[in-house]
Amino acid sequence: MASSDVSHLSQPCIYGQMESAHNQRKSGFMKWFSKLFKGPGRGTTNGRRSEVAGEENMFWHGPSRSMDDRSRAENEDLDHAIALSLAEDAKRRNGHIGRGHEDENFSRAIDESQGGMPSFCPYNTNPIQFLPRGFRLCGGCKQEIGCGHYLSCMGTFWHPQCFRCYSCAQPISETEFSLSGSYPYHKKCYKELHHPKCDICNQFIPTNLSGLIEYRAHPFWGQKYCPSHEHDSTPRCCSCERMESRSARYIALGDGRSLCLECLDSAIMDTGECQSLYHDIRDFYEGMYMKIDQQIPMLLVERQALNEAMEGERGPHHMPETRGLCLSEEQTVSSILKKPRIGKNRILDMRTYPQKLTRRCEVTAILVLYGLPRLLTGSILTHELMHGWLRLKGYRNLSPEVEEGICQLLSHMWLESEAMSGPSFAASSSNYASSSSTSSSSYKKVGKSETEKKLGEFFMHQIAHDISPAYGEGFRMAHAAVNRFGLRRTLDHIRYTGRFPI
């Protein structure tokens, strides 16, 4: 998953409430009148009174006063209360808080009516300004946060309605949220966007015992899936190796194999359907000046028939699945006579017939597993025909790495000629093949779908990244030798030494 800087915060927001300046003034006014009519209250102790200085938790003690001073102070309190009321009225009329000349005259008249003496005013005569306790700007709308609720999180303050999910744009009211970079998300929204889902069951991939997200991924297709699907009998395509998702069903071939619908689209199902491809590949060899003169039978067979024929043959076999065989012994093999019908997720009416194979040369027949896409079937045929060419040309006692490696190389070159644009092997085989053009139908490019091109790339990827000693390492040694010396010199060196040139 794109890594991103993600934080899951518990109780990320501090909720607060700002008291309006109007409420503060109203409360102060009522306190002055309470003192006026009730006299000394709890705030007076042994002639000392607690007075508030700004914040509620800050106090100081004024000097003790006589009864006359106390009466005078009460008058001053009344003056202050009236002045506050007048200031509020002035604010409503003029849009600002302050003392006008009319208010001062009115206040002076009240003072003179109470004793003829002007009152003592310890306050500043400048206009009175009331500010909120905390001057805060909202991190969303960038406006001042006045009275009411607010949030404090991500290093700033927010109106509750301004703290919104970056995905759905709805306010975040939960006590936990996810943070990606500098963007907040609802936990559910973040999971939908960034938590990987299984491509098989379409569920969120669960965490392991360590709390980490653990999944499997195909090295070529990138298909991500839960580890449990490797053990729950989820079908896997026998051609492209992708696992069957819950939204698309594979076709069961009846011999334990399954085929995805993309591979089924170009699958070759019977021996007759494969004959044109077989002739194309023989033409491919002829264009490489590696013509095969003998008429070698080619049969498409079921999995069981291939395994039975393989038991009578010596030599290395590509495990765990062998999909082609170059026979050198006489055998009777059941070949697929007619293309089966495709029913609901399975094939129907499979018809086979037994065919006795007689040895007429070093190669009796070539067998290929049925039901594979055209490009994969062709690469198998090319590989097995190379085995036949080596035997017919007198290459004897080759090691598995050399024989299988050079056969894999020819298979890879044929795939290049079919699946990739441009000449397939001009650079690597220029010392062996003619530089002139050939009439081989394998060079006649026809339009291929993007799906078939991608399959061709995958089959070449399989050959190049095979980890087996004979097929994988053998191919890489053959590829390096041909790139350096050319195909003709490499084959000549193998004939005389049994090894790849270094």
C-alpha positions in Angstrom: 0.0 0.0 0.0 1.2 3.5 -0.8 3.0 4.3 2.0 1.9 7.3 3.6 2.4 8.9 6.9 -0.6 7.7 8.8 -1.5 8.3 12.4 -4.5 6.9 14.3 -5.2 9.3 17.1 -7.2 8.5 20.2 -9.3 11.4 21.6 -7.5 13.8 19.3 -9.8 16.8 19.9 -10.2 18.9 22.9 -13.7 20.3 23.2 -14.2 23.7 24.7 -16.8 26.5 24.9 -16.2 30.2 24.6 -18.4 32.5 26.7 -19.7 35.5 24.9 -18.7 39.1 26.0 -22.4 40.0 26.3 -22.9 37.2 28.9 -19.8 38.3 30.8 -21.0 41.9 31.0 -24.5 40.8 31.9 -23.1 38.6 34.7 -20.9 41.5 36.0 -23.8 43.9 36.0 -26.0 41.5 38.1 -23.1 41.0 40.6 -22.9 44.8 41.2 -26.6 45.1 41.9 -26.4 42.0 44.2 -23.7 43.7 46.2 -25.7 47.0 46.3 -28.9 45.5 47.7 -27.4 42.6 49.8 -24.5 44.5 51.3 -21.2 42.7 52.1 -21.3 39.0 51.2 -19.0 36.1 51.4 -16.3 38.0 49.8 -15.6 40.1 53.0 -13.7 38.6 55.8 -12.3 40.6 58.7 -12.5 43.8 56.7 -10.6 42.2 53.7 -12.4 41.5 50.4 -11.2 39.3 47.5 -11.3 41.0 44.2 -11.0 39.3 40.8 -8.1 40.4 38.6 -8.7 39.2 35.0 -8.7 35.4 35.2 -10.8 33.6 37.7 -7.9 31.9 39.5 -6.0 35.1 40.2 -6.9 37.1 43.4 -5.5 39.9 45.5 -6.6 41.5 48.8 -7.4 45.2 49.0 -6.8 47.2 52.1 -9.4 47.2 54.9 -11.8 50.1 54.8 -14.0 52.0 57.3 -17.8 52.0 57.1 -17.6 55.4 55.3 -15.2 54.1 52.8 -17.4 51.1 52.4 -20.4 53.3 51.6 -18.3 55.2 49.2 -17.2 52.1 47.5 -20.8 50.9 47.2 -21.6 54.2 45.4 -18.7 53.6 43.2 -20.0 50.1 42.4 -23.3 51.6 41.4 -21.6 54.1 39.2 -19.6 51.3 37.5 -22.7 49.2 36.9 -24.6 52.1 35.4 -21.5 53.0 33.2 -21.4 49.4 31.9 -25.1 49.5 31.0 -24.6 52.8 29.2 -21.6 51.4 27.3 -23.7 48.4 26.2 -26.4 50.8 24.8 -23.8 52.9 23.1 -22.4 49.7 21.4 -25.8 48.8 20.1 -26.3 52.4 18.7 -22.9 53.1 17.3 -21.3 49.7 16.7 -18.5 50.2 19.4 -18.1 50.1 23.1 -17.4 53.4 24.9 -18.6 56.3 27.0 -20.3 59.2 25.2 -20.8 62.8 26.6 -24.5 62.2 27.2 -23.7 59.1 29.3 -21.2 61.0 31.4 -23.7 63.9 32.0 -26.4 61.4 33.0 -24.0 59.6 35.3 -22.9 62.9 36.9 -26.5 63.9 37.5 -27.1 60.6 39.4 -24.0 61.2 41.5 -25.1 64.8 42.4 -28.6 63.6 43.3 -27.2 61.1 45.8 -25.0 63.5 47.8 -24.0 66.5 45.7 -20.5 65.2 45.6 -18.9 63.9 42.4 -18.2 60.2 42.6 -14.6 58.8 42.5 -14.0 57.0 39.2 -10.8 54.8 39.3 -11.4 53.5 35.7 -9.8 54.6 32.5 -12.0 57.0 30.6 -10.9 55.5 27.3 -13.5 53.4 25.4 -14.0 50.0 27.0 -13.1 47.0 24.8 -14.2 43.4 25.5 -12.1 40.6 23.9 -12.7 36.9 24.1 -10.6 34.9 26.5 -8.6 33.3 23.7 -8.0 34.9 20.3 -8.3 31.8 18.0 -8.5 31.3 14.2 -10.2 28.2 12.8 -7.9 26.0 10.8 -10.6 25.3 8.3 -12.4 28.6 7.4 -9.6 30.8 8.8 -12.2 32.9 10.7 -12.1 33.8 14.4 -13.6 31.3 16.8 -15.9 33.4 19.0 -18.4 32.0 21.5 -19.6 28.4 21.4 -17.9 25.0 21.0 -14.5 24.5 19.3 -12.1 21.6 18.7 -8.3 21.6 19.4 -6.4 19.1 17.3 -3.6 18.8 14.8 -1.9 21.8 16.4 -4.7 24.3 15.8 -8.3 25.1 16.6 -11.4 24.3 14.6 -15.1 25.0 14.4 -16.7 21.6 14.8 -18.3 21.9 11.4 -15.0 22.9 9.7 -13.1 19.7 10.8 -13.9 17.5 7.9 -12.8 14.2 6.3 -10.6 14.7 3.2 -12.4 11.9 1.5 -16.1 12.3 2.0 -16.0 16.0 3.1 -18.3 15.3 6.1 -17.5 16.6 9.6 -15.5 14.3 11.8 -17.3 13.9 15.1 -15.8 10.6 16.3 -13.1 10.6 19.0 -10.6 8.9 16.7 -9.6 9.7 13.1 -6.8 8.8 10.7 -4.2 11.2 9.4 -2.5 10.8 6.1 0.1 13.6 5.6 -1.8 16.7 6.7 -5.2 15.4 5.7 -7.7 14.0 8.3 -10.0 11.1 7.4 -12.8 9.2 9.1 -11.2 5.8 10.0 -13.7 4.1 7.8 -13.0 6.3 4.8 -9.3 5.9 5.2 -9.7 2.1 5.3 -11.8 2.1 2.1 -9.1 4.2 0.3 -5.9 2.7 1.6 -6.3 -0.6 3.3 -5.6 -3.3 0.7 -8.4 -5.6 -0.4 -8.0 -9.2 -1.5 -8.4 -9.6 -5.3 -10.0 -13.0 -4.7 -12.6 -12.5 -2.0 -12.8 -8.7 -2.3 -12.5 -8.4 1.5 -10.0 -6.3 3.5 -6.8 -8.3 3.9 -6.6 -9.2 7.6 -3.7 -8.5 9.9 -1.5 -11.2 11.2 -0.7 -12.0 14.8 1.8 -9.1 14.9 -0.8 -6.6 13.8 0.7 -6.3 10.3 -1.1 -6.6 7.0 0.2 -9.7 5.3 -0.8 -10.8 1.8 0.5 -12.7 -1.2 1.1 -11.2 -4.7 1.7 -12.7 -8.1 5.2 -11.6 -9.3 3.9 -10.8 -12.8 0.2 -10.0 -12.6 0.4 -8.3 -9.2 -2.7 -10.1 -8.0 -3.0 -9.6 -4.2 -4.8 -12.1 -2.1 -5.1 -13.4 1.5 -2.6 -16.1 2.5 -5.5 -18.4 3.4 -6.5 -18.8 -0.3 -3.3 -20.8 -0.9 -4.8 -23.5 1.3 -8.6 -23.2 0.8 -8.8 -25.0 -2.6 -9.2 -21.7 -4.6 -8.8 -22.7 -8.3 -5.7 -21.3 -10.1 -5.5 -21.0 -13.9 -3.2 -23.7 -15.3 -2.0 -21.3 -18.0 -1.6 -17.8 -16.5 -1.5 -18.9 -12.8 -4.0 -16.3 -11.6 -6.3 -17.4 -8.9 -10.1 -17.5 -9.4 -11.9 -14.5 -7.9 -15.4 -14.7 -6.5 -16.8 -12.5 -9.3 -15.6 -14.7 -12.2 -15.7 -18.5 -12.4 -13.1 -20.6 -14.2 -13.7 -23.5 -16.5 -12.9 -26.9 -15.1 -11.1 -29.0 -17.7 -12.0 -32.3 -16.1 -8.4 -33.4 -15.2 -7.9 -31.3 -12.1 -7.0 -28.2 -14.1 -8.9 -24.9 -14.4 -8.8 -22.3 -17.1 -9.6 -18.6 -16.8 -11.9 -17.0 -19.4 -9.1 -14.9 -20.9 -6.9 -17.9 -21.5 -10.0 -19.9 -22.7 -10.5 -17.3 -25.4 -7.5 -18.5 -27.5 -7.3 -22.1 -26.1 -6.6 -24.9 -28.5 -8.8 -27.9 -27.7 -8.1 -30.7 -30.2 -5.4 -32.2 -32.4 -7.0 -31.0 -35.7 -7.2 -27.4 -34.4 -3.5 -27.5 -33.5 -2.2 -28.6 -36.9 -2.0 -25.1 -38.5 0.0 -23.9 -35.5 2.3 -26.9 -35.8 3.1 -26.1 -39.4 3.7 -22.5 -38.6 6.3 -23.5 -36.1 8.0 -25.9 -38.5 8.2 -23.0 -40.9 9.8 -20.9 -38.1 12.6 -23.5 -37.9 13.0 -23.5 -41.6 13.4 -19.8 -41.6 16.2 -20.2 -39.1 17.9 -22.7 -41.4 17.0 -25.5 -39.0 14.6 -27.3 -41.3 13.1 -30.6 -39.9 12.6 -33.0 -42.9 11.0 -35.8 -41.1 7.2 -35.9 -40.6 6.8 -36.1 -36.9 3.2 -36.8 -35.6 1.9 -34.2 -33.2 -1.0 -35.0 -30.8 -3.0 -33.0 -28.3 -3.7 -35.2 -25.3 -5.3 -35.1 -21.8 -3.2 -34.9 -18.7 -3.5 -38.5 -17.8 -2.4 -39.7 -21.2 0.6 -37.4 -21.1 1.6 -38.7 -17.6 1.3 -42.3 -18.8 3.5 -41.6 -21.9 6.0 -39.8 -19.7 6.6 -42.9 -17.6 8.2 -44.7 -20.5 10.5 -41.8 -21.4 13.9 -41.1 -19.8 15.3 -37.6 -19.2 14.4 -34.6 -17.1 10.8 -33.4 -16.9 9.6 -30.0 -15.9 8.0 -30.5 -12.5 5.5 -30.1 -11.0 3.7 -29.9 -14.4 4.9 -31.4 -17.6 2.9 -30.0 -20.6 4.8 -31.4 -23.5 6.8 -34.5 -24.4 9.1 -35.5 -27.3 8.6 -39.3 -27.6 11.3 -41.6 -28.8 9.6 -44.9 -28.0 6.6 -46.7 -29.6 3.5 -46.2 -27.6 -0.3 -46.1 -27.9 -1.6 -42.7 -26.9 -5.2 -41.4 -26.5 -5.5 -38.3 -28.5 -8.4 -35.8 -28.4 -10.5 -36.3 -31.5 -13.0 -33.5 -31.3 -13.2 -30.2 -29.5 -15.3 -30.5 -26.4 -18.3 -28.2 -25.7 -18.1 -25.6 -22.9 -20.9 -26.0 -20.5 -21.5 -24.2 -17.2 -18.1 -23.8 -15.8 -16.9 -27.1 -17.3 -16.3 -28.9 -20.6 -18.7 -31.5 -22.0 -18.5 -34.3 -24.6 -14.8 -34.9 -24.5 -14.0 -37.5 -27.3 -10.7 -39.3 -27.5 -9.3 -42.1 -29.6 -6.3 -44.4 -29.1 -3.5 -44.0 -31.6 -0.6 -46.4 -32.0 2.7 -44.5 -32.6 5.3 -46.3 -34.6 9.0 -45.3 -34.5 10.3 -44.3 -37.9 13.2 -42.1 -36.8 14.8 -40.8 -33.6 11.5 -39.0 -32.8 8.3 -41.0 -32.5 5.8 -38.2 -31.8 5.3 -34.9 -30.0 2.6 -34.7 -27.4 1.2 -31.5 -26.0 -1.4 -30.9 -23.2 -4.7 -29.7 -24.6 -6.7 -26.7 -23.4 -3.9 -24.1 -23.3 -3.9 -20.7 -25.1 -2.4 -20.6 -28.6 0.8 -18.8 -27.5 1.5 -21.2 -24.7 0.7 -24.2 -26.9 3.1 -22.8 -29.5 5.9 -22.2 -27.1 5.6 -25.9 -25.8 5.6 -27.1 -29.4 8.7 -25.1 -30.2 10.5 -26.5 -27.2 9.6 -30.1 -28.0 10.5 -29.6 -31.7 14.0 -28.4 -30.6 14.4 -31.7 -28.7 13.5 -33.5 -31.9 15.9 -31.3 -34.0 18.8 -32.0 -31.6 18.2 -35.8 -31.8 17.8 -35.8 -35.6 21.0 -33.8 -36.0 23.1 -36.1 -33.9 23.5 -34.1 -30.7 24.1 -36.8 -28.1 24.6 -37.1 -24.4 23.9 -33.5 -23.6 23.5 -32.4 -20.0 20.0 -31.4 -18.9 21.1 -27.8 -18.4 22.4 -27.6 -22.0 19.6 -29.4 -23.8 16.7 -27.9 -21.8 18.4 -24.5 -21.8 18.7 -24.3 -25.6 15.2 -25.6 -26.1 13.9 -23.0 -23.7 15.8 -20.3 -25.7 14.1 -21.3 -29.0 10.8 -21.3 -27.2 11.4 -17.8 -25.9 12.5 -16.6 -29.4 9.3 -17.9 -31.0 7.3 -16.1 -28.3 9.1 -12.9 -29.2 8.3 -13.3 -32.8 4.6 -13.8 -32.0 4.0 -11.5 -29.1 6.4 -8.6 -29.6 6.7 -6.0 -32.3 9.6 -6.1 -34.8 11.8 -9.0 -35.8 12.0 -11.6 -33.1 15.6 -12.6 -32.9 17.5 -10.6 -35.5 20.2 -9.5 -33.2 20.8 -12.8 -31.4 20.7 -15.1 -34.4 22.2 -13.0 -37.1 25.2 -15.3 -37.4 23.0 -18.3 -38.0 19.8 -17.2 -39.8 19.7 -15.5 -43.1 19.3 -11.8 -43.1 16.8 -12.0 -45.9 13.1 -12.1 -45.2 11.3 -15.4 -45.0 7.9 -16.4 -46.2 7.1 -18.2 -43.0 3.6 -17.6 -41.8 5.0 -17.1 -38.3 6.4 -13.8 -39.4 3.1 -12.6 -40.8 1.9 -10.5 -38.0 -1.8 -10.5 -37.4 -3.6 -8.2 -35.0 -3.5 -9.6 -31.5 -5.6 -8.4 -28.6 -3.9 -6.7 -25.7 -4.9 -9.7 -23.5 -3.0 -12.1 -25.8 0.0 -9.8 -25.9 0.1 -9.7 -22.2 -0.1 -13.5 -22.0 2.9 -13.7 -24.3 4.8 -11.4 -22.1 3.9 -13.6 -19.1 5.1 -16.8 -20.8 8.4 -15.2 -21.6 8.6 -14.0 -18.0 8.0 -17.5 -16.9 10.9 -18.8 -19.0 13.3 -16.1 -18.0 12.6 -16.4 -14.2 12.3 -20.2 -13.9 14.3 -21.2 -10.8 14.9 -24.9 -11.8 18.5 -25.8 -12.5 17.9 -27.3 -15.9 15.2 -25.1 -17.3 15.9 -21.8 -15.6 19.7 -21.7 -15.2 20.0 -23.6 -18.6 18.0 -20.9 -20.4 20.0 -18.1 -18.8 23.3 -19.7 -19.9 22.0 -20.3 -23.4 20.7 -16.7 -23.6 24.1 -15.3 -22.6 26.0 -17.5 -25.0 23.7 -16.6 -28.0 23.9 -12.9 -27.1 27.6 -13.0 -27.2 28.4 -15.5 -30.0 25.2 -15.8 -32.0 23.0 -18.9 -32.4 25.0 -20.7 -35.1 28.3 -20.6 -33.3 26.6 -21.6 -30.0 25.0 -24.7 -31.6 28.3 -25.6 -33.3 30.1 -25.3 -30.0 27.5 -27.5 -28.3 27.9 -30.2 -31.0 31.6 -30.5 -30.5 32.0 -29.9 -26.7 28.5 -30.6 -25.2 28.7 -27.2 -23.4 27.8 -23.6 -24.0 30.6 -21.3 -25.2 32.0 -19.0 -22.5 
